[in-house]
Amino acid sequence: LLADVWDHSYYSDVRLVDACVRRLRIKIEDPSRSPRYIQTVRGLGYRFGPL
């Protein structure tokens, strides 16, 4: 994602994607439930859930 979306050729902040996903979740997820639309896949990254 860093290379394709933000055109980063180096990784100055490895948590950049995590921070962006967190901001997206705040906007689209129900805070009283587990994430439904953007799910964390441990050891791999993220995936989109059912819409």
N, C-alpha and C positions, 0 to 999 in steps of 0.2 A: 504493500500500500504506500509506503513512504516513497518509493521510487516512481510508482505509476501515478499516484494522486498528487503528491506534493513536489515531485521532481527532486527529491533529495538524493544526492550522490554519496552522502555520508550520513551516519546516524548520530547526530549530536544529542538527541534525547530519545532513548529507546522507549519511553513511555508516551510519546506523542500520539500514537494510535490509540492507546488506552484512554488518554485524556479526551480525545475526540469522540470515542465510543461512549464514554461517560456522559458527555454533553448531549449527544444524540439520545441516549436513554432517558435523560432528564426531560427532554422535550416530547418523546413519543411513548414512553412506557408508563404504566400505572405504578406509582411508588409503593403501593401496598401489596404488590404481587412480585413474584419472581420475573426476571426479564423474559418477555415472550417473543419480541420481534428481533432483537439482537442477542443471540445466545453465545456464551463463552464456551469454547471447546478446549478443555484443559490440555496444555501441551501443544496445541495447534494454532489457536487464535479465536476467531469469531465466525459465526454463521448466521444467516437470516432465518428466522422462524416463519411460521405460517402467517399470512397477512389477512 
